[in-house]
Amino acid sequence: MSQRQSYKKQRSQGCRILAILGGLTIAPALSPWSLLAQTAPQPSPAPTTYPSSLPAGNHSSLGSSRPTASPKTTASPKPTASPKPTMTPAPSPVPLRRTQEVPAEASLDSLLAEKPIMSQVPGLIRSIDHSLRYLQSDASAADYLRLRIPGITRDRVKRSLQRFRALLLAAETPQQLQASVRKEFEFYTTVGKDGQGTVDFTGYFEPVYPASRTPTAEFRYPIYQRPRTFAQWPKPHPSRAELEGKDGLQGSKGLLKGSELVWLRDRLDAFLIQVQGSAQLRFADGSKMTIGYAGHTQHPYVGIGRELVKDGKLKLEELSLPKVVAYFQQRPEALDEYLPRNQRFVFFKNTEGSPALGSLGVPVTAERSIATDKKLMPPGALAIIQTQLPNAKLQQESVSRFVLDQDTGGAIIGPGRVDIFMGTGDGARDRAGLIHSTGKLYYLLLKDDRKGR
């Protein structure tokens, strides 16, 4: 299996903060709202063409029933002569539409504006280069064959990135870049969760945890490799409690014996790594290890945050990653009850220092990479987001920001969902945990005539 195929499987099983809270997203990083995730509901009718956005703090995959024509039946005196009902499929809606109504600030990157522009260019250039590398691959050709949005092709996305890269390097001020972008590019806006372009934004990050290569009195909770016999395991697969016990310490007595990769000191941290799909680990001698997804058991994902709400332990409106973590820190015995409710068990492998990768198989860049529904949105494309993001002081600010669409997730469903990668470590975790806002998403495509160059 290729690295990209393996990562796509990782993303489909669920990982970010909303997955922990009640929805589900898979990434090499943790989105604070994934703790809210619950088992994905069955498809249900929605008032708009696309799946409606989820309530605050709910990141579950939510399908919608596509409308079809009512069956037409012709009456007949003889019942046996009645023709079979026929169904007329509804046309597939288009998730993006070209727009002329673009606010001026939608093409002015606030991150470039608040600091010397050249200090911000290298990170954005790296992210662009990652997308260009993907767009040169055979995988991207196959992805764009499946993505059928009028006017948006792989070649046009690639040319758009190449031209934007040149403009970025030539610009002396953010305003100069803004003027060039508005002159040479067309803007496509997502129809959003409501048909009016409204998008729900969340954030995710790559965590760092202390760990040990051997079990000790302090480091007791294992992270497991995919067992060699996993393909022969009986189905349905054993539940989490059956594999590691209700206390998380019984794995060496059953099918997991001998598959231990590393040990963590905190049981909730070990669980969160299974939710997020990857992590950086730091050892006492100063060395590091990166681990990534290597498989999971065939059980539905259940978010422990939603379970706490269901049991009246937390209120839905106050649900957040810090609240969930604080609850279990104050009541560690409750882990024995709530962690086994998520019966899915995830396995890992040493990724030999690999950076956090998005679903396109290229690294994601802090504050420059986003995750969207790749059945609907152009992979690798240049976009700009308008929303509220927390600054370094954790104060919410209105921002406009150039980003690259380089990731996806099991809970990032429909044209009204975007997850923003915030980076690695505690600072990124704190900021990602505060992102739960609405806003706009625009894709930038080079005008076909490109006059005035």
Beta strands, then each sheet from edge to edge (+ up, - down):
strand 1: 96-99
strand 2: 185-190
strand 3: 199-206
strand 4: 208-210
strand 5: 221-224
strand 6: 260-264
strand 7: 278-282
strand 8: 288-296
strand 9: 346-350
strand 10: 369-371
strand 11: 382-390
strand 12: 396-407
strand 13: 417-424
strand 14: 436-446
sheet 1: 1+ 2- 14+ 3- 13- 10+ 12+ 11-
sheet 2: 4+ 7+ 8- 9+
sheet 3: 5+ 6-
end
